[in-house]
């Protein structure tokens, strides 16, 4: 890493996140005076207003330019989505983990201008006022979360279109679509006209935004006394004049074009998972090759530009989250997840020189943002996998590894064209989607062990005594495990029904009030359909419900089946009494449940059969339901930090877990329950038919000594290939000892830069709350294969 | 760790669970011990069944076994990992309580009929690490036509905890693990006999 990159990186690490009122001031001002406009035109003009007036920042030594806020890590808020209360701001400022500094000016702006205007009008307020009582009861009980209560649907990734076309080209495509509208035979023609006009306004807005950077760079160049920096600033001005108005001509312009687009998307709305360039190696390769071939680019220059680009991601913390959203996703990471390798659209091996170059960048930068993964196909060379394993072995959790061939199958199973599927990959933590063509919206996490708890309490939430579920019968009266499981299935369907009903309302609210005309330009086929991204414009529209705690659920079911129904060593009544008492005075029972029961993660069919049964149950109640955008519902399994929040509302569970402890995360086994090594975990996890979901998340923890030497790399690579041969979707590794983690817990100041894999992303260990730190420590540490 | 009684069927069920990992890595099953040849019929049956299922097999042995049993297993074994500790018979008797005549003879016979034999040399400081033993070992092993590789297994202390947990008195005197420098010296000495040398393995 050269001196420039070292400085930029360090500055990014040293800068503390704070709240900036810039965007909130501008959007509030705009809404106050915008008059009566259609929602989509209003959003387009709001975007134009932001892009045309926000402060322009070009930092010392930067080559890739542009910030979402007025300065790095000055994080905007989106009061039209979520208007923070003064109490929220106080919490954001004061909380120990993931704070945002809030100054008096910010408090005053909220008190005097934002809250009076937005209270009752922000999407958050509208959403809660439109939800049914049963939705609210289940939400408050912690049965599910709601992704759209503070942020907007995004959950999409870019394909290669901005490298082939500039926004002037997109604008002319939009003009053509406008000319082709059939006002006589298409009753939606006028609606489409407004959508397309809005997109056209957004094309102008992003071009203007870039021009403003060019102007600023020129101005700075004139004043610059250092000749080298002067030349750089002139070059920046040239780049920003050319992109994204036109298609990029070289490597530098390609990166800058993406970065403007990224800023556009995350400024227009507070999209979940920010935004992502997807297959960056594939998109950059033609520019890289051309530059190397004609001598205008060296590998070192390309690496430096990429590193400058990396810093830009790290400068944008996820906008401040409060309440349950802060609990389910307690991190500054905003989940832009760079994909490497995989397959080209024609099915050939997608690994190229830039794949290796970017792996080097990941290795050197060691930043939590952007996230990174390799898409590993059977067609990719082992060299590619092993280079990734070398970085993984360093212990900070990146890159994660996905099964590219399975992802194609998952997408094709959902009815997508195979070329679109191969252009797809992974975003966020483990989510599967067709890049540039699909809205694949995560709608909320579903607390599977909570639903089991409600079943065991005949519809009541034992934590509050409130009735939130169905009366499915007194469990002591169940004659067989099948009868019991049937009761669980009914409760599961009941809660999924409630969740889906809520989702369908929220989807309409976003379609009506919060269209995203800028994002719509970027995702096929919004332009050709003349429909907004949030209203079914994309070619594919998928909604996800994410199962959390399937390990805890499986082990609890296994316990009930094994001890209560099969062996009859414990009556249902005794079990319920032990759970109610949180095992106080029932330690012998707890020991039996914890130690003397088949558990998921050990390649033991007694437990794994119940995993399959649970997996099928959730699949059956969710998959294939229609959403309001012409698409379908599907399931995936990830948890971010939600397994900690969900655990905090679930009492003792039948697997021997104590009340309020975290649940299992992703599809990983219960922490410490897998005692037969990583191969057994992989065998167990692969018993789920993972083709039928849109992502599963498997965490594995290894002792560093196990991965030493070339043999360690070989063994890890074989393990990954074996899991993928069994149609596993994803695996990620922590390579660290529990000892180190405990030491970091005791002396955080000495371990400030310790990064660990959490659940689909990496984060600073010291930024995690105690419960999550303990959960990671409790995960089984594999000491042999 | 405390062991349990299993049938051939039980073992094969376990072995076959990991088929995908053998296929992917080119690995297979390693029978070790104790000394697996102390249960010759059980071992032979398992080896034969593994070969029927095209699973690669390796056997770790100390060589102090019946020659016919050892050689009889060879059609079903892909790789032998053969422990050699001390070449001097007197010294061998002193530390192990038995003569090494049969061990050396078995290795010679095995290497005549089987070309996948790796010799493993567990080095215990003060017992078998003097230069003299190492050069005798190098000389002997390099005289065997088909043995090309020797793996050095430096003494470690991982077993101490286990002894404690099971309440077994250790007869082994306190020994410091070898220094890294000494290990590479030993490796170099053995290498000078034309053998391929690995540390660990």
Interface residues (C-beta under 8 A of the other chain):
Chain A: X603 X679 X680 X683 X714 X715 X718 X719 X721 X722 X725 X726
Chain B: X17 X18 X20 X21 X23 X24 X25 X27
